[in-house]
Amino acid sequence: MHVMALAERVLRSADGSLRRLIRPVLGSAGIKNDLVLWLLPPVLVFVAVLIVFKVAALAVHKKVEVYYK
């Protein structure tokens, strides 16, 4: 499976469940604007998934670099 397809599948599955967890946290943090509460959770989920994949890619890159050095 292509890495981008995997990332997209993970993002789509994590988006709904994590968005439901992040929204109450933002509300309790004092954010009251409905537009911000609607826009911010998907962006935060995207950034979280992006960080996970970047860390995994860095670990694989280091192993490949050491192997072919």
DSSP file (Angstrom, degrees, kcal/mol; ACC not computed):
  #  RESIDUE AA STRUCTURE BP1 BP2  ACC     N-H-->O    O-->H-N    N-H-->O    O-->H-N    TCO  KAPPA ALPHA  PHI   PSI    X-CA   Y-CA   Z-CA
    1    1 A M              0   0    0      0, 0.0     2,-0.1     0, 0.0     5,-0.0   0.000 360.0 360.0 360.0 139.4    0.0    0.0    0.0
    2    2 A H     >  -     0   0    0      1,-0.1     4,-2.2     4,-0.0     5,-0.2  -0.397 360.0-126.4 -68.7 144.3    1.2    3.4   -0.9
    3    3 A V  H  > S+     0   0    0      1,-0.2     4,-2.7     2,-0.2     5,-0.2   0.880 108.9  51.7 -62.9 -39.9    2.3    5.5    2.1
    4    4 A M  H  > S+     0   0    0      2,-0.2     4,-2.4     1,-0.2    -1,-0.2   0.881 109.0  50.8 -66.9 -36.1    0.1    8.5    1.2
    5    5 A A  H  > S+     0   0    0      2,-0.2     4,-2.3     1,-0.2    -1,-0.2   0.901 111.5  48.6 -66.2 -39.4   -2.9    6.2    0.9
    6    6 A L  H  X S+     0   0    0     -4,-2.2     4,-2.5     2,-0.2    -2,-0.2   0.922 111.4  49.2 -64.3 -44.0   -2.2    4.8    4.3
    7    7 A A  H  X S+     0   0    0     -4,-2.7     4,-2.6     1,-0.2    -2,-0.2   0.899 111.6  49.4 -62.6 -40.3   -1.8    8.2    5.8
    8    8 A E  H  X S+     0   0    0     -4,-2.4     4,-2.4     2,-0.2    -1,-0.2   0.905 111.1  49.2 -65.9 -40.4   -5.1    9.3    4.3
    9    9 A R  H  X S+     0   0    0     -4,-2.3     4,-2.0     2,-0.2    -2,-0.2   0.910 113.1  46.7 -65.4 -41.7   -6.9    6.2    5.6
   10   10 A V  H  X S+     0   0    0     -4,-2.5     4,-2.6     2,-0.2     5,-0.2   0.916 112.5  50.3 -65.4 -42.8   -5.4    6.8    9.1
   11   11 A L  H  X S+     0   0    0     -4,-2.6     4,-1.9    -5,-0.2    -2,-0.2   0.907 110.7  48.9 -63.3 -41.8   -6.4   10.5    9.0
   12   12 A R  H  X S+     0   0    0     -4,-2.4     4,-0.9     1,-0.2    -1,-0.2   0.893 115.1  43.8 -66.3 -38.6   -9.9    9.7    7.9
   13   13 A S  H  X S+     0   0    0     -4,-2.0     4,-0.8     1,-0.2    -2,-0.2   0.868 118.6  43.2 -75.0 -34.2  -10.4    7.1   10.6
   14   14 A A  H  X S+     0   0    0     -4,-2.6     4,-2.6    -5,-0.2     5,-0.4   0.747 100.7  72.8 -80.5 -23.3   -8.8    9.2   13.3
   15   15 A D  H  X S+     0   0    0     -4,-1.9     4,-1.9    -5,-0.2     5,-0.2   0.930  99.5  41.2 -61.0 -49.5  -10.5   12.5   12.3
   16   16 A G  H  X S+     0   0    0     -4,-0.9     4,-1.4     2,-0.2    -1,-0.2   0.923 119.7  42.1 -67.4 -44.7  -14.0   11.7   13.6
   17   17 A S  H  X S+     0   0    0     -4,-0.8     4,-0.8     1,-0.2    -2,-0.2   0.913 118.7  43.1 -72.9 -41.6  -13.0   10.0   16.8
   18   18 A L  H  X S+     0   0    0     -4,-2.6     4,-2.2     1,-0.2     3,-0.2   0.836 108.4  59.4 -73.8 -30.6  -10.3   12.5   17.8
   19   19 A R  H  X S+     0   0    0     -4,-1.9     4,-2.0    -5,-0.4    -1,-0.2   0.897 103.2  52.6 -62.8 -38.4  -12.4   15.5   16.8
   20   20 A R  H  < S+     0   0    0     -4,-1.4    -1,-0.2     1,-0.2    -2,-0.2   0.779 112.5  45.9 -67.7 -25.8  -15.1   14.4   19.3
   21   21 A L  H  X S+     0   0    0     -4,-0.8     4,-0.7    -3,-0.2    -2,-0.2   0.821 113.0  48.0 -83.6 -32.5  -12.4   14.3   22.0
   22   22 A I  H  X S+     0   0    0     -4,-2.2     4,-2.5     1,-0.2     5,-0.2   0.863  99.0  66.5 -78.3 -36.8  -10.7   17.6   21.2
   23   23 A R  H  X S+     0   0    0     -4,-2.0     4,-2.2     1,-0.2    -1,-0.2   0.903 101.7  46.1 -57.5 -47.0  -13.8   19.8   20.9
   24   24 A P  H  > S+     0   0    0      0, 0.0     4,-2.3     0, 0.0    -1,-0.2   0.862 111.5  53.9 -64.4 -32.1  -14.8   19.5   24.7
   25   25 A V  H  X S+     0   0    0     -4,-0.7     4,-1.2     2,-0.2    -2,-0.2   0.921 109.3  47.2 -66.0 -42.7  -11.2   20.2   25.7
   26   26 A L  H  <>S+     0   0    0     -4,-2.5     5,-2.0     1,-0.2     4,-0.3   0.894 111.5  51.9 -65.0 -38.5  -11.2   23.4   23.6
   27   27 A G  H ><5S+     0   0    0     -4,-2.2     3,-1.1    -5,-0.2    -2,-0.2   0.895 110.4  47.1 -64.5 -39.8  -14.5   24.4   25.0
   28   28 A S  H 3<5S+     0   0    0     -4,-2.3    -1,-0.2     1,-0.2    -2,-0.2   0.698 102.5  65.5 -75.4 -17.2  -13.2   24.0   28.6
   29   29 A A  T 3<5S-     0   0    0     -4,-1.2    -1,-0.2    -5,-0.2    -2,-0.2   0.530 126.7 -96.4 -79.9  -4.8  -10.1   25.9   27.7
   30   30 A G  T < 5S+     0   0    0     -3,-1.1     2,-0.6     1,-0.3    -3,-0.2   0.481  77.7 140.2 108.1   3.3  -12.2   29.0   27.2
   31   31 A I      < +     0   0    0     -5,-2.0    -1,-0.3     1,-0.2    -2,-0.1  -0.718  14.2 163.9 -82.6 119.6  -12.8   28.9   23.4
   32   32 A K        +     0   0    0     -2,-0.6     2,-0.3    -3,-0.1    -1,-0.2   0.596  35.1 109.1-111.3 -17.4  -16.4   30.0   22.9
   33   33 A N     >  -     0   0    0      1,-0.2     4,-2.2     2,-0.1     5,-0.2  -0.487  57.8-150.7 -69.3 123.5  -16.6   30.9   19.2
   34   34 A D  H  > S+     0   0    0     -2,-0.3     4,-1.2     1,-0.2    -1,-0.2   0.848  94.9  55.2 -64.2 -35.2  -18.5   28.2   17.3
   35   35 A L  H  > S+     0   0    0      2,-0.2     4,-2.3     1,-0.2    -1,-0.2   0.919 110.0  45.3 -65.1 -43.2  -16.6   28.8   14.1
   36   36 A V  H  > S+     0   0    0      1,-0.2     4,-2.7     2,-0.2    -2,-0.2   0.901 111.3  53.0 -66.4 -40.9  -13.3   28.2   15.9
   37   37 A L  H  < S+     0   0    0     -4,-2.2    -1,-0.2     1,-0.2    -2,-0.2   0.739 113.5  45.2 -66.0 -22.0  -14.7   25.1   17.6
   38   38 A W  H  < S+     0   0    0     -4,-1.2    -2,-0.2    -3,-0.2    -1,-0.2   0.826 121.1  35.8 -87.1 -36.7  -15.8   23.8   14.2
   39   39 A L  H  X S+     0   0    0     -4,-2.3     4,-1.1    -5,-0.1    -2,-0.2   0.840 108.8  59.4 -88.6 -35.4  -12.5   24.5   12.3
   40   40 A L  H  X S+     0   0    0     -4,-2.7     4,-2.5    -5,-0.2     5,-0.2   0.881  93.7  60.2 -70.9 -42.0   -9.8   23.9   14.9
   41   41 A P  H  > S+     0   0    0      0, 0.0     4,-2.3     0, 0.0     5,-0.2   0.901 105.6  47.7 -57.7 -43.7  -10.3   20.2   15.8
   42   42 A P  H  > S+     0   0    0      0, 0.0     4,-2.3     0, 0.0    -2,-0.2   0.890 112.9  50.0 -63.7 -35.1   -9.7   18.8   12.3
   43   43 A V  H  X S+     0   0    0     -4,-1.1     4,-2.4     2,-0.2     5,-0.2   0.922 111.0  48.3 -67.0 -43.3   -6.6   20.9   11.9
   44   44 A L  H  X S+     0   0    0     -4,-2.5     4,-2.2     2,-0.2    -1,-0.2   0.883 111.6  49.9 -64.6 -38.3   -5.3   19.7   15.3
   45   45 A V  H  X S+     0   0    0     -4,-2.3     4,-2.5    -5,-0.2     5,-0.2   0.916 110.2  51.0 -65.3 -42.8   -6.0   16.1   14.3
   46   46 A F  H  X S+     0   0    0     -4,-2.3     4,-2.5     1,-0.2    -2,-0.2   0.921 111.1  47.7 -60.0 -44.8   -4.2   16.5   11.0
   47   47 A V  H  X S+     0   0    0     -4,-2.4     4,-2.3     2,-0.2    -1,-0.2   0.889 111.2  51.1 -64.7 -39.4   -1.2   18.0   12.7
   48   48 A A  H  X S+     0   0    0     -4,-2.2     4,-1.9     2,-0.2    -2,-0.2   0.930 113.2  44.1 -64.3 -45.6   -1.1   15.2   15.3
   49   49 A V  H  X S+     0   0    0     -4,-2.5     4,-2.3     1,-0.2    -2,-0.2   0.892 112.1  54.2 -66.2 -38.6   -1.3   12.5   12.6
   50   50 A L  H  X S+     0   0    0     -4,-2.5     4,-2.4    -5,-0.2    -2,-0.2   0.908 107.5  50.0 -60.4 -43.3    1.3   14.4   10.5
   51   51 A I  H  X S+     0   0    0     -4,-2.3     4,-2.3     2,-0.2    -1,-0.2   0.904 109.2  51.9 -63.2 -41.6    3.7   14.4   13.4
   52   52 A V  H  X S+     0   0    0     -4,-1.9     4,-2.1     1,-0.2    -2,-0.2   0.933 112.9  44.4 -61.2 -46.3    3.3   10.7   14.0
   53   53 A F  H  X S+     0   0    0     -4,-2.3     4,-2.5     1,-0.2    -1,-0.2   0.862 111.7  53.0 -69.0 -35.0    4.1    9.9   10.3
   54   54 A K  H  X S+     0   0    0     -4,-2.4     4,-2.2     2,-0.2    -1,-0.2   0.906 110.0  48.1 -65.3 -40.9    7.0   12.3   10.2
   55   55 A V  H  X S+     0   0    0     -4,-2.3     4,-2.1     2,-0.2    -2,-0.2   0.916 113.2  47.8 -65.3 -43.1    8.6   10.6   13.3
   56   56 A A  H  X S+     0   0    0     -4,-2.1     4,-2.2     1,-0.2    -2,-0.2   0.909 111.9  49.8 -64.0 -41.7    8.1    7.2   11.8
   57   57 A A  H  X S+     0   0    0     -4,-2.5     4,-2.6     1,-0.2    -1,-0.2   0.877 109.1  52.2 -65.2 -37.6    9.6    8.3    8.5
   58   58 A L  H  X S+     0   0    0     -4,-2.2     4,-2.4     2,-0.2    -1,-0.2   0.909 109.0  49.9 -65.2 -41.1   12.6    9.8   10.2
   59   59 A A  H  X S+     0   0    0     -4,-2.1     4,-1.8     2,-0.2    -2,-0.2   0.919 113.6  45.2 -63.7 -43.3   13.2    6.5   12.1
   60   60 A V  H  X S+     0   0    0     -4,-2.2     4,-2.4     2,-0.2     5,-0.2   0.910 111.6  53.2 -66.2 -41.7   13.0    4.5    8.8
   61   61 A H  H  X S+     0   0    0     -4,-2.6     4,-2.6     1,-0.2    -2,-0.2   0.906 107.9  50.5 -60.4 -43.1   15.2    7.0    7.0
   62   62 A K  H  X S+     0   0    0     -4,-2.4     4,-2.3     2,-0.2    -1,-0.2   0.914 110.8  48.8 -62.2 -43.1   17.9    6.7    9.7
   63   63 A K  H  X S+     0   0    0     -4,-1.8     4,-2.1     2,-0.2    -2,-0.2   0.907 113.4  46.5 -64.4 -41.8   17.9    2.9    9.5
   64   64 A V  H  X S+     0   0    0     -4,-2.4     4,-2.3     2,-0.2    -2,-0.2   0.899 111.4  52.4 -66.6 -40.3   18.1    3.0    5.7
   65   65 A E  H  < S+     0   0    0     -4,-2.6     4,-0.5    -5,-0.2    -2,-0.2   0.906 111.4  45.8 -63.1 -41.9   20.9    5.6    5.8
   66   66 A V  H >< S+     0   0    0     -4,-2.3     3,-0.6     1,-0.2    -1,-0.2   0.892 112.4  51.9 -67.6 -38.9   22.9    3.5    8.3
   67   67 A Y  H 3< S+     0   0    0     -4,-2.1    -2,-0.2     1,-0.2    -1,-0.2   0.894 116.1  38.5 -65.5 -41.1   22.4    0.4    6.2
   68   68 A Y  T 3<        0   0    0     -4,-2.3    -1,-0.2     1,-0.2    -2,-0.2   0.343 360.0 360.0 -93.9   5.9   23.5    1.9    2.9
   69   69 A K    <         0   0    0     -3,-0.6    -1,-0.2    -4,-0.5    -2,-0.1   0.482 360.0 360.0 -78.0 360.0   26.4    4.0    4.3
